Structure formats: structure tokens, C-alpha cells
């Protein structure tokens, strides 16, 4: 560290709180974006699988037949359902 003028050596509590809040928001946004990319890829994979098998999207089919077994199963199922509703024609 430098003792030169203009170099900030310490943050007060408010500044530290602001930095930590900004870092937390950045991490949360990165987590949301990663889930978004994973959901889009999963929706595409499910759609491809569904065309081959003829099976539609239900939670049971998504988990048992398609085989999505990750911890975020319900959240991912809901995301795939929203992607299908938004992207597929009625």
C-alpha cells in the first residue's frame, strides 16, 4: 500500500457497505445470467427430445422421462415452461 496523497487506505462503514452491496448484486446478477443461459439450453434440449419422443412438458415427464435430475428441478421446469410459452406459437 502507498501512503501517497490521494490513495485511499481505509473505507468508512458506509463505503464498505456500498462496496459489499455492489459486489453482492454483481454476484447475484452473474448467478441469474448463468441460470438464464442454462434454462435456454435446457429448453432447447427438451424441445429436441420432445420432438423425437412425442412427449409434452409436464413436471413428471421433465424429471423422470427427460431425466432432469438437478437440485433446481422445479425452478428449471418453471423456466422451461415460461420459455415455451413465450417462444412457441399457440
PyMOL commands that set and color helices and strands:
alter all, ss='L'
color gray80, all
select helices_A, chain A and resi 13-53+59-65+73-87
alter helices_A, ss='H'
color red, helices_A
deselect
rebuild
show_as cartoon
